[in-house]
């Protein structure tokens, strides 16, 4: 189960929680997720489908599948100056 917490949806996980927030305006949709172990991702779309709930579930599942499919994360920061 999950709950609403100051703008975020929160699902407890171990000693922390997964947090996420979705939003849309006409012609746009966005999602941001922060996992309980500190990984974060965001996705922006230039569409807002009629069935936003189904779209949200599909996007969320695809992003979690991508995250769970990584077997070896880089050990160094790839975005240093």
MIDOSE-1310 file (N, C-alpha, C; in nm, 2 decimals, decimal comma, always signed):
residues 81
xxxx	+0,08/-0,12/+0,00/+0,00/+0,00/+0,00/+0,09/+0,12/+0,00; +0,03/+0,24/-0,03/+0,10/+0,36/-0,03/+0,01/+0,47/+0,02; +0,08/+0,59/+0,04/+0,00/+0,70/+0,09/+0,05/+0,83/+0,03; -0,02/+0,94/+0,05/+0,01/+1,07/-0,01/+0,09/+1,15/+0,10
xxxx	+0,20/+1,20/+0,06/+0,28/+1,28/+0,16/+0,34/+1,40/+0,10; +0,28/+1,52/+0,12/+0,33/+1,65/+0,08/+0,37/+1,65/-0,07; +0,28/+1,61/-0,15/+0,30/+1,62/-0,30/+0,35/+1,49/-0,36; +0,39/+1,40/-0,28/+0,45/+1,27/-0,33/+0,36/+1,16/-0,29
xxxx	+0,36/+1,05/-0,37/+0,30/+0,93/-0,33/+0,42/+0,85/-0,27; +0,39/+0,78/-0,16/+0,50/+0,72/-0,08/+0,46/+0,57/-0,05; +0,55/+0,48/-0,09/+0,53/+0,34/-0,06/+0,65/+0,29/+0,03; +0,62/+0,26/+0,15/+0,73/+0,21/+0,24/+0,80/+0,09/+0,18
xxxx	+0,93/+0,09/+0,20/+1,01/-0,03/+0,14/+1,14/-0,04/+0,23; +1,14/-0,14/+0,32/+1,25/-0,16/+0,41/+1,25/-0,05/+0,51; +1,37/+0,01/+0,53/+1,39/+0,12/+0,62/+1,36/+0,26/+0,55; +1,33/+0,26/+0,43/+1,30/+0,38/+0,35/+1,17/+0,37/+0,28
xxxx	+1,16/+0,43/+0,16/+1,04/+0,43/+0,08/+1,07/+0,46/-0,06; +0,98/+0,42/-0,15/+0,98/+0,46/-0,29/+0,89/+0,58/-0,30; +0,93/+0,69/-0,36/+0,85/+0,81/-0,37/+0,82/+0,84/-0,52; +0,71/+0,89/-0,56/+0,69/+0,92/-0,70/+0,58/+1,03/-0,71
xxxx	+0,59/+1,10/-0,82/+0,49/+1,21/-0,85/+0,47/+1,21/-1,00; +0,34/+1,22/-1,03/+0,30/+1,23/-1,17/+0,23/+1,37/-1,19; +0,23/+1,41/-1,32/+0,16/+1,54/-1,35/+0,13/+1,55/-1,49; +0,04/+1,63/-1,53/+0,01/+1,66/-1,67/-0,06/+1,79/-1,69
xxxx	-0,04/+1,84/-1,80/-0,12/+1,96/-1,85/-0,17/+1,92/-1,99; -0,25/+1,99/-2,05/-0,30/+1,95/-2,19/-0,18/+1,93/-2,28; -0,17/+1,81/-2,33/-0,06/+1,78/-2,42/+0,07/+1,73/-2,36; +0,07/+1,71/-2,23/+0,19/+1,67/-2,16/+0,16/+1,57/-2,05
xxxx	+0,26/+1,49/-2,02/+0,26/+1,40/-1,90/+0,40/+1,38/-1,85; +0,41/+1,37/-1,72/+0,54/+1,35/-1,66/+0,53/+1,26/-1,54; +0,65/+1,20/-1,51/+0,66/+1,11/-1,39/+0,80/+1,13/-1,33; +0,82/+1,13/-1,20/+0,95/+1,13/-1,14/+0,94/+1,02/-1,03
xxxx	+1,04/+0,94/-1,01/+1,05/+0,84/-0,92/+1,18/+0,84/-0,84; +1,17/+0,82/-0,71/+1,30/+0,81/-0,63/+1,28/+0,68/-0,56; +1,37/+0,58/-0,58/+1,36/+0,45/-0,52/+1,42/+0,45/-0,37; +1,38/+0,35/-0,30/+1,42/+0,34/-0,16/+1,57/+0,33/-0,14
xxxx	+1,64/+0,29/-0,25/+1,79/+0,29/-0,24/+1,86/+0,40/-0,31; +1,78/+0,51/-0,34/+1,84/+0,63/-0,39/+1,85/+0,66/-0,54; +1,81/+0,56/-0,62/+1,81/+0,59/-0,76/+1,69/+0,68/-0,80; +1,71/+0,76/-0,89/+1,60/+0,85/-0,93/+1,59/+0,86/-1,08
xxxx	+1,47/+0,87/-1,14/+1,45/+0,89/-1,28/+1,33/+0,97/-1,30; +1,33/+1,04/-1,42/+1,21/+1,12/-1,46/+1,19/+1,09/-1,61; +1,06/+1,10/-1,65/+1,02/+1,09/-1,79/+0,92/+1,20/-1,82; +0,94/+1,26/-1,94/+0,85/+1,36/-1,99/+0,79/+1,32/-2,12
xxxx	+0,66/+1,34/-2,14/+0,60/+1,31/-2,27/+0,52/+1,43/-2,33; +0,52/+1,44/-2,46/+0,45/+1,55/-2,52/+0,31/+1,50/-2,57; +0,25/+1,42/-2,48/+0,11/+1,38/-2,50/+0,04/+1,35/-2,37; -0,08/+1,36/-2,36/-0,16/+1,32/-2,25/-0,28/+1,24/-2,30
xxxx	-0,26/+1,11/-2,29/-0,37/+1,02/-2,34/-0,50/+1,03/-2,26; -0,60/+0,99/-2,33/-0,74/+0,99/-2,26/-0,74/+0,90/-2,14; -0,68/+0,78/-2,14/-0,68/+0,70/-2,03/-0,54/+0,72/-1,96; -0,53/+0,83/-1,88/-0,41/+0,87/-1,82/-0,37/+0,76/-1,71
xxxx	-0,46/+0,70/-1,65/-0,42/+0,60/-1,54/-0,36/+0,48/-1,60; -0,41/+0,43/-1,71/-0,35/+0,31/-1,78/-0,21/+0,35/-1,84; -0,20/+0,47/-1,89/-0,07/+0,51/-1,95/+0,03/+0,53/-1,83; -0,01/+0,58/-1,72/+0,07/+0,60/-1,61/+0,13/+0,46/-1,56
xxxx	+0,04/+0,36/-1,55/+0,08/+0,23/-1,50/+0,17/+0,17/-1,60; +0,15/+0,18/-1,73/+0,24/+0,13/-1,84/+0,37/+0,19/-1,83; +0,38/+0,32/-1,82/+0,51/+0,39/-1,82/+0,58/+0,35/-1,69; +0,52/+0,35/-1,58/+0,58/+0,31/-1,45/+0,64/+0,17/-1,46
xxxx	+0,56/+0,08/-1,51/+0,61/-0,06/-1,52/+0,73/-0,07/-1,62; +0,73/+0,00/-1,73/+0,84/+0,00/-1,82/+0,97/+0,06/-1,76; +0,95/+0,16/-1,68/+1,07/+0,22/-1,62/+1,13/+0,13/-1,51; +1,04/+0,07/-1,43/+1,09/-0,03/-1,33/+1,15/-0,15/-1,40
xxxx	+1,09/-0,20/-1,51/+1,15/-0,31/-1,58/+1,30/-0,27/-1,63; +1,31/-0,15/-1,68/+1,44/-0,10/-1,73/+1,54/-0,10/-1,61; +1,50/-0,04/-1,50/+1,58/-0,03/-1,38/+1,62/-0,17/-1,33; +1,52/-0,26/-1,32/+1,55/-0,40/-1,27/+1,63/-0,48/-1,37
xxxx	+1,64/-0,44/-1,49/+1,71/-0,51/-1,59/+1,86/-0,48/-1,60; +1,90/-0,38/-1,53/+2,04/-0,34/-1,52/+2,11/-0,44/-1,42; +2,22/-0,50/-1,47/+2,29/-0,60/-1,38/+2,42/-0,54/-1,33; +2,47/-0,43/-1,38/+2,59/-0,38/-1,34/+2,59/-0,23/-1,36
xxxx	+2,58/-0,15/-1,25/+2,58/-0,01/-1,25/+2,72/+0,04/-1,25; +2,75/+0,16/-1,32/+2,88/+0,21/-1,32/+2,92/+0,25/-1,18; +3,05/+0,23/-1,15/+3,11/+0,25/-1,02/+3,16/+0,40/-1,00; +3,15/+0,47/-1,11/+3,20/+0,61/-1,11/+3,09/+0,70/-1,16
xxxx	+3,10/+0,83/-1,13/+3,01/+0,93/-1,17/+3,04/+0,96/-1,32; +2,94/+0,93/-1,41/+2,96/+0,95/-1,55/+2,93/+1,10/-1,59; +2,89/+1,18/-1,50/+2,86/+1,32/-1,53/+2,94/+1,42/-1,46; +3,07/+1,39/-1,44/+3,16/+1,49/-1,38/+3,19/+1,60/-1,48
x	+3,23/+1,71/-1,43/+3,27/+1,82/-1,52/+3,40/+1,81/-1,58
